[in-house]
């Protein structure tokens, strides 16, 4: 039987503010790299905005068929600065995909999120936030519920499980999808180690 349809592809994310919630690096890179590769195949310029320390492991993206020279990377100290950078990029109308790796820096004012959502919609750009829940001292180390709030059009959570030695099953589950409804999933089996999954 045919695999059920998923909606984690550029055509479904265009014009929307989306969020990928992840607990670790692996599923984040697997599913985000797929979007970047898809954008490049369609001739859509992509930008990557990163907050805090560190950034993606470039050789993993290159191994996944991504032209790194065509992906400008912007380093910012916190989420507000990242959102301002995204505002400039989206206003240009030049980018089909803008990725903002927020990590735990998710405290963006609703007004700022609303403006970014409007720009993404106007230019039909996919704006994808990568977030990681923060426990913030909650009992049992449980992550805080929610990340960017109600303005997110699509929110999906990534997970990873060992499939067999050296291989991992990365899954993406839609927690919220204003266009297609929640509940769809996407799965990929990837060879390790690290990076793309």
Secondary structure as UniProt FT lines:
FT   HELIX           10..13
FT   TURN            14..15
FT   STRAND          17..21
FT   HELIX           25..41
FT   TURN            42..43
FT   STRAND          46..51
FT   HELIX           58..63
FT   TURN            64..65
FT   HELIX           68..70
FT   STRAND          71..76
FT   HELIX           79..92
FT   STRAND          97..103
FT   HELIX           110..123
FT   STRAND          126..131
FT   TURN            136..137
FT   HELIX           139..141
FT   TURN            150..151
FT   STRAND          154..164
FT   TURN            165..166
FT   STRAND          167..177
FT   TURN            178..180
FT   STRAND          185..191
FT   TURN            195..196
//
